[in-house]
């Protein structure tokens, strides 16, 4: 019976709790203002990051038939790739790989496999809408201690909750609607307690993205626009904060110079958090690896760049934070550097990868 309940937890718990936990995480710890600081988490959809797409209508087909339909709809009557495509899939959903709950908790390779995500996206090339930039990516979660399905104490507590909501005697009958209503009423305290304890839990993810520019949107007329590799993670600072780290390698085509830029980026961020405010301080170093290619180009700064940001953010309402701080931003293209005062409102975005990277 316990094995059966645990299986139900893994399948139902991800659905029943993910929205609740993500909402709580949005309150407990939100992502910083994207326009003023380094992103210290892996992009949710790596394929869109390389081609600079901000698509919000993401297709997540749930089976092979729907995936084939999405890909078919991404090609026009002339066999050219359509623009505005954004697809994200999890291979385990298509390969019908069964991973038992105890394997999900204790087998690292199977955990990584279950949480692997593939992505594909297209966007009109900047400055030339006849061309299409095609991006693809893959994202792995190495470990995530804020995932409730890896926590045996959480599972035990939820098993007890399910028993309480189920039939209490052999003659009692509980309908599915009654069972779900009972779970919905009693789940929040468990989720609240778990999230409060694990909001800054350790995690690590890696990802890769590649891209090509399709001349005339034709598949046969592609040329590389680059590659990116990320390693990102974090670990708790007792119960009051978190340190996040980032390492990134990129080789990207720059439209202004019409050349490939190869860069490394290393960074770290300290966060002291609560439900009502966050204090943050972060810094990153970005060396240019192919400096010799740009020595004679006055448009490009070839020095190693050091960026920093520090500030405070106060919660205005659920998911909206007021931000104030100071920082020094840098850009390879001359004319964008300097000290900046930061202020304004931002949306707090809960990254689902915090629960299932």
C-alpha positions in Angstrom: 0.0 0.0 0.0 2.8 2.4 0.9 4.5 1.9 -2.5 1.2 2.6 -4.2 0.7 5.7 -2.2 4.2 6.9 -3.0 3.6 6.4 -6.7 0.4 8.4 -6.4 2.3 11.2 -4.6 4.9 11.4 -7.4 2.3 11.6 -10.1 -0.3 13.7 -8.3 1.9 15.6 -6.0 3.8 17.3 -8.9 0.5 18.5 -10.2 -1.2 19.4 -7.0 1.7 21.0 -5.3 3.7 22.6 -8.1 1.4 25.5 -8.6 1.1 26.1 -4.8 4.8 25.8 -4.2 5.8 28.0 -7.1 3.4 30.7 -5.9 4.9 30.5 -2.4 8.4 30.6 -3.8 7.4 33.7 -5.7 6.7 35.3 -2.4 9.7 33.9 -0.6 12.4 34.4 -3.2 11.9 36.0 -6.6 14.3 36.5 -9.5 16.0 39.9 -9.6 15.3 42.6 -12.1 16.6 41.2 -15.4 17.5 44.5 -16.8 19.9 45.5 -14.0 21.7 42.3 -13.0 23.2 39.0 -14.1 20.8 36.1 -14.4 22.2 33.5 -12.0 19.9 30.6 -13.0 19.8 28.6 -16.1 17.4 30.0 -18.7 14.0 28.2 -18.5 14.1 27.6 -22.2 17.7 27.7 -23.5 16.8 27.6 -27.2 15.1 31.0 -26.9 18.0 32.6 -25.0 20.5 32.3 -27.8 18.2 33.8 -30.4 17.0 36.5 -28.0 13.4 35.5 -28.2 10.9 36.6 -25.6 8.1 34.3 -26.7 5.5 33.6 -24.0 3.3 31.3 -25.9 5.3 28.1 -25.4 4.0 24.8 -26.8 4.4 21.8 -24.6 3.0 18.8 -26.5 2.2 15.9 -24.2 2.7 13.1 -26.7 4.5 12.1 -29.9 1.4 12.9 -32.0 1.0 16.4 -30.7 4.8 17.0 -31.0 4.7 15.9 -34.6 1.7 18.3 -35.2 3.6 21.2 -33.6 6.6 20.6 -35.8 4.5 20.2 -38.9 2.7 23.4 -38.2 6.1 25.1 -37.9 6.7 24.6 -41.6 4.9 26.6 -44.3 3.6 25.3 -47.6 7.0 26.0 -49.3 8.9 23.9 -46.8 10.4 26.9 -45.0 10.6 27.3 -41.3 8.0 29.6 -39.7 8.9 32.3 -37.3 7.6 32.5 -33.7 8.0 28.8 -33.0 8.6 27.9 -29.3 8.5 24.3 -28.2 9.6 22.6 -24.9 9.4 18.9 -24.3 10.5 16.3 -21.7 11.9 13.2 -23.4 10.6 10.8 -20.7 7.1 11.7 -21.6 7.6 10.4 -25.2 9.9 7.4 -24.5 7.6 6.0 -21.8 10.4 5.5 -19.4 9.1 4.4 -16.0 11.1 5.7 -13.1 10.0 4.4 -9.7 9.6 6.9 -6.8 12.5 5.5 -4.9 14.7 5.7 -8.0 13.7 9.3 -8.5 14.9 10.1 -5.0 18.0 7.9 -4.9 19.3 7.3 -8.4 21.0 10.5 -9.6 21.2 9.4 -13.3 17.4 8.6 -13.4 16.6 11.8 -11.6 18.6 13.8 -14.2 16.9 11.8 -17.1 13.4 12.5 -15.7 14.0 16.2 -15.5 15.8 16.7 -18.8 14.1 19.3 -21.0 14.6 19.9 -24.8 13.6 23.1 -26.5 13.3 24.6 -30.0 12.5 28.1 -31.1 12.5 30.4 -34.1 12.4 34.2 -34.5 12.8 36.7 -37.3 16.4 37.8 -37.7 16.9 41.3 -36.4 17.0 43.7 -39.3 15.9 41.2 -41.9 12.5 39.6 -41.5 13.1 37.3 -44.5 15.7 35.3 -42.5 14.9 33.2 -39.5 17.1 32.4 -36.4 16.6 28.9 -35.2 17.6 27.9 -31.7 17.7 24.6 -29.9 18.7 23.7 -26.4 18.8 21.0 -23.7 18.6 21.5 -19.9 19.6 19.2 -17.1 19.0 19.3 -13.4 21.9 17.7 -11.5 20.2 18.0 -8.1 17.6 20.2 -6.5 17.0 19.9 -2.7 13.9 22.1 -3.0 12.1 19.4 -5.0 9.5 17.9 -2.6 9.5 14.6 -4.4 13.1 14.0 -3.4 12.4 14.6 0.3 11.3 11.4 2.2 9.9 13.4 5.2 7.7 15.4 2.9 6.5 12.2 1.2 5.8 10.6 4.5 3.8 13.6 5.6 1.8 13.7 2.4 1.1 9.9 2.6 -0.5 10.5 6.0 -2.5 13.3 4.5 -3.8 11.1 1.7 -4.7 8.4 4.3 -6.6 11.0 6.3 -8.6 12.0 3.2 -9.3 8.4 2.0 -11.8 5.9 3.4 -11.5 5.5 7.1 -13.2 2.1 7.2 -13.8 -0.8 4.7 -17.4 0.2 4.3 -16.8 3.9 3.7 -16.7 5.3 0.2 -14.9 8.5 -0.8 -15.4 9.9 -4.3 -12.6 11.4 -6.4 -14.0 14.9 -6.0 -14.3 14.5 -2.2 -10.7 13.2 -2.1 -9.3 16.0 -4.1 -11.3 18.6 -2.1 -9.9 17.2 1.1 -6.3 17.3 -0.2 -6.8 20.9 -1.4 -8.0 22.0 2.0 -5.2 20.3 3.9 -2.2 20.6 1.6 -1.3 24.2 2.1 0.2 23.9 5.6 2.4 21.1 4.4 3.5 23.1 1.4 4.0 26.3 3.4 6.2 24.5 5.9 8.3 22.7 3.3 8.8 25.9 1.2 9.7 28.0 4.3 12.4 25.4 5.2 13.7 24.7 1.7 13.4 28.1 0.0 17.2 28.5 -0.2 18.1 24.8 -0.6 21.1 23.8 -2.7 20.7 23.1 -6.4 22.7 22.7 -9.6 21.8 22.8 -13.3 23.6 22.8 -16.6 22.3 23.6 -20.1 23.4 24.0 -23.7 22.0 26.1 -26.6 22.9 26.3 -30.2 21.6 28.4 -33.1 21.7 28.8 -36.8 20.5 31.6 -39.2 18.4 30.3 -42.0 18.7 32.6 -45.1 15.3 33.1 -46.6 14.0 30.8 -43.8 15.2 27.8 -45.8 16.5 24.8 -43.9 19.2 24.1 -46.4 20.6 27.7 -46.1 21.8 27.7 -42.5 24.9 29.2 -40.9 25.9 29.0 -37.2 25.1 32.0 -35.0 26.7 30.5 -31.9 26.6 28.2 -28.9 26.2 28.7 -25.2 26.9 26.5 -22.2 25.7 27.3 -18.6 26.5 25.9 -15.2 24.5 27.4 -12.4 23.7 26.5 -8.8 23.3 27.7 -5.3 23.6 26.7 -1.7 22.0 27.9 1.6 23.6 30.4 4.0 21.9 28.9 7.1 18.2 29.9 7.1 18.6 33.6 6.2 20.2 33.6 2.8 21.7 31.9 -0.3 24.8 32.1 -2.4 24.3 31.5 -6.1 27.0 31.0 -8.7 27.2 31.0 -12.5 29.7 29.9 -15.1 28.9 30.5 -18.8 30.8 30.0 -22.0 29.5 31.6 -25.2 30.4 31.9 -28.8 27.9 34.3 -30.4 27.6 36.1 -33.7 27.5 39.8 -33.2 25.4 41.7 -35.8 27.2 45.0 -35.2 30.6 43.6 -35.9 29.6 40.8 -38.2 32.0 38.5 -36.2 31.8 35.8 -33.6 32.5 36.8 -30.0 33.8 34.1 -27.6 33.4 34.9 -23.9 33.5 33.4 -20.5 31.5 34.6 -17.6 31.9 33.9 -13.9 29.7 35.3 -11.2 28.3 35.0 -7.7 25.4 36.5 -5.8 24.6 36.8 -2.1 21.0 37.1 -1.1 19.5 37.8 2.3 15.8 37.2 2.0 12.5 37.2 3.7 8.8 37.4 2.7 8.9 41.2 2.6 12.4 42.2 1.4 15.6 41.0 -0.2 19.1 42.4 0.1 21.3 41.4 -2.7 24.9 41.9 -3.9 26.4 40.3 -6.9 29.4 40.5 -9.2 30.6 38.9 -12.4 33.7 38.8 -14.5 33.5 38.4 -18.3 36.8 38.0 -20.2 36.8 38.1 -24.1 38.6 34.9 -25.3 39.2 36.0 -28.9 40.7 39.5 -28.2 43.1 39.3 -31.1 40.1 39.3 -33.6 39.0 42.7 -32.3 42.2 44.5 -31.6 41.7 46.9 -34.6 38.0 47.3 -34.1 37.3 50.6 -32.2 33.7 49.5 -31.6 34.7 46.6 -29.3 36.1 46.8 -25.7 38.5 43.9 -25.4 39.3 44.3 -21.7 38.0 41.9 -19.1 34.7 43.2 -17.8 33.8 43.4 -14.1 30.1 44.1 -13.3 28.5 44.5 -10.0 25.0 45.3 -8.6 23.8 45.8 -5.0 20.5 46.9 -3.6 17.3 46.2 -1.8 13.8 45.2 -3.0 10.6 45.5 -1.1 7.4 43.6 -1.7 4.6 45.8 -3.0 2.1 43.0 -3.6 2.1 39.3 -4.6 4.7 39.0 -7.3 5.5 42.7 -7.6 8.6 44.2 -5.9 10.0 47.7 -5.7 13.7 47.8 -6.4 16.4 50.3 -5.5 20.1 50.0 -5.8 23.3 50.9 -7.6 25.5 49.0 -10.1 28.0 49.2 -12.9 26.9 47.5 -16.1 29.2 46.8 -19.1 28.9 46.1 -22.7 31.3 45.0 -25.4 30.0 47.7 -27.7 31.4 51.1 -26.8 29.0 53.6 -25.2 27.0 51.5 -22.7 29.1 51.4 -19.6 28.9 53.4 -16.4 27.5 53.6 -12.9 23.7 53.4 -12.9 21.2 54.2 -10.2 18.5 51.6 -10.2 14.9 52.0 -9.2 11.4 51.1 -10.2 9.0 48.2 -10.2 9.6 44.7 -11.4 7.6 41.5 -11.7 8.6 38.7 -9.5 9.0 35.6 -11.7 9.0 32.1 -10.1 11.3 29.9 -12.0 9.7 26.4 -12.3 13.2 24.9 -12.4 13.4 25.7 -8.6 11.0 22.8 -8.2 11.8 20.7 -11.2 14.9 21.8 -13.0 
